């Protein structure tokens, strides 16, 4: 696959945005003193406006991975092993550090509990992405083979994932259905990235995506103090799609 420098730029932009997320969320979550209400609102607003970065990272994964002919289980398992190594090195360090902080001692039971915490996903919040990407890599060969069968498959799967994982959860206050979709989580973002790589997006559709992205920014600015705009919120999704 030919290297695309626009993807490199997206990675840099997303990494900077993730840093901003952590910088503005730390005073709100960990401050020992009372924070001014207006300051807290502004920090939360910046946080919400930067939340596009995590979905874009998943889109980049889909764009690069689903466009590879070598997206096989051998290829994906090799990457899974790398992420498992990250969990049992960096992740284990954080888990052990937390157990030591709680119990103020170092012994075999603390180490064993730290290992169990890594296995169960009970590590510091910023490690959740590693667990999510492992799950993504485990199903990628199946998704890849399905998408190779035609553009219609790509379109239908991406639309279904958007409907059940993004649109319905955002609108659940007003409408809900009992159908349980077997694929959940961040798979939509991965498939959207793959769809952009595979499908030809015309100018009209591009302009529509840009417009919905701008409207989503307005939505977040207007409503940021009344609701949480998480990574899978419709407004954040549209903003991420537009930026991608």
N, C-alpha and C positions, 0 to 999 in steps of 0.2 A: 504494500500500500504506500503510495507516494506521500511523503511528509507534507502536512498542511500547517503552515506557520500561523494561520488563523486559529487553529486548535491550540497551539502553544500560547498564543496571546490570551485565549479564553482561560487556559489553566492558570496563567499569571493573575489575570483579573479575579478569578474565583478564589485563588489562594489569598489574595489581598482582602477580598470581601469576607472570607472566613476569619481572618485575623481581626478585622473590624468587629465582627459579631462577638468574638470572645472579649475584645477590649470593652465594648459598650455593655455587655451583659454582666461582666464581673462586678462592677459597682452596685448594680441592682440586686444581684443574687447574694453577694458576699459582704456587703458593707455592714460594719458594726454600728454605724450611726444612721440617724434618720436622713433620708434623701429628699430633697425638695421635690414636690409633686411635678412641677413643670420640667425639671431636669430628668426625672424618671420617665416622663412621657416622651421627651425628646430622645432619650437613650433607647427606649423601646421602639420608637419610630425608625431610628437608624437601623436597629436590629432587624426589624421587619423588612426594610428596604434592601437589606443585604442578603436576605434569606434565599434569593435566587441562586446563590453560588453553589449550594449543595446539590440542588436538582441539576444544575449545569454540569457538575462533575459526573453525575450519573449519565447525562446525555453524551458527554465526551466518551465515556466507557462504551456506550452503545454504538456511537458513531464509529469508533475505532475497531471495536471487537466484532460487531455484526457485519462489518465490511471485509473481514478477513476470511480467506478460504480455509485457513488452518484453524478455524474455531471448532476444534474437536475436544473430546473429553480429555485426551492426553494433554493438549495445550492448556485447557482450563484448569485441570487438576494441578498442573505444575504451578500455576498462579495461586491456586487455593493453598498449596503447601507454603508458599511464600507468606501469605497473609496469616496462616496459622503460626508460622515462625515469629511474625510480628506480635501476635497475641501472647505467645509464651516467652517473649523477651520484654518488649516495651510494656505490653499489657500486664504481664506478671509483675513487673517492677512497680507499676502504679497500684495494682491490687495488694501487693505486699506492703507497700508504703502506707496504704490506707489501714490495713490490719494492724500494723505496728503503731500507727497513730491512735487507733481506738483502744488497743489493749496495753500499750506502753511496754511491750516486751517482744523479744524475738525467740521463738522456739519452733519445734517441728509442727505443732498443731496450727500455729499461725501461718506457716508456709503451706501446709495442706489446705487450709481454708482459702488461701490466696489462689491456689491452683483451681480449687472448686469454683471460686468466684469467676475466674477467667473462663472456665468451661461453661458456666451458667450465664455469662454475659454481665456479671455484676462488677464491672470495672468502671472507671471514671467515664463520665458522659461522652467525652469526645472520642472514645474508642468504638462507639456504636457503628460508625461508618464501616469499620473493618468487618464486623459481623454481617452487615448488610451486603457488602460487596462479595463476601464468600458465598452467600446464598444466591446472588446474581450469577456468579461464575458457574455454580452447580447446574443452573438451568439454561445457561447460554447455548450449549450445543443443540439442545432441543429447539429453542427459539430460533437459532440460526438455520437449522434444517427446515423449519416451518416457513421461515421468511424466504428461503431460496426457491420455494415453489411458485412464487409469483408476487407481483406488487399488490394484488388484491388481498392476499393474506396479511401483508404488512399493514395495509390500511385498516382492515377489519380488526386485527388484534390491537393495534394502537388506539383505535377509537373505543373499543370495549374496555381497555385498561383505563383510559381517560374517564369514561363514563362511570365505572364502578369505583375507581380509586381516588379520583379527584373531584368530579362534579357532584356525585351523590353525597359523599361525606360533607362537602361544603354546604349543600342544600338540605341536610337532614333535619333542620329545624322546620322546614316547610313540606318536605316530601321524603318518604322512605319506602323501600320495597324489601320483600323478604328473600329475594334471590341472593345467594351467597356465591360470589365469584371466586374461583379457585386460585387465581393469581392476585396478589395484593402487594402492598409496600411500594417500592420505588421502581418496579419493573416498567411502569409506563414511561418514566424518564429515559430509561435505557432503550426501550423500543422506539421512542420518539427520535432519539439520536440516530438509531439505525435507519429509521424511515427517512430522515433528512439525507442520510448518506445514499440511500437506495432510490428514493423517489425524486422526481423533478418538481420542485416547488416554483410555480409561476409567480410573476410579479404581483398579480392581484392577491393571491393568497399570502404572499410575503407582506404586502401592505396591510392586509387584514390582521396578521399576527402582530405587526408593529403597533397598529392602532389599539388592539386589545391589551398589549403590553403597557402602552401609555395610560389607558383607562385603568388598568390594575394598579398602577402607581398612584393615581388619584384616589382610587378606592382605599388603598392602604393609608395614605396620608389623612384622609377624612375620617377613617374608622379605626385607626391604630390604637386609640385609647379605650376602645370598647370591646375589642376582640383580639384573639391571638392569631397571628398570621404565620402558621407553621409551614414547614417545607412542602406539605401536600395540600395546602389551601389553594383554592382556585385562583385567587389573585396572585399568589407567589408563583404558581404554575405558569400562568399566562405571561408574567414578567420574565420568568426564566426562558420560556419558549421564544419570546421576542429577542432577548439578549443573545440566545444561542443562534 
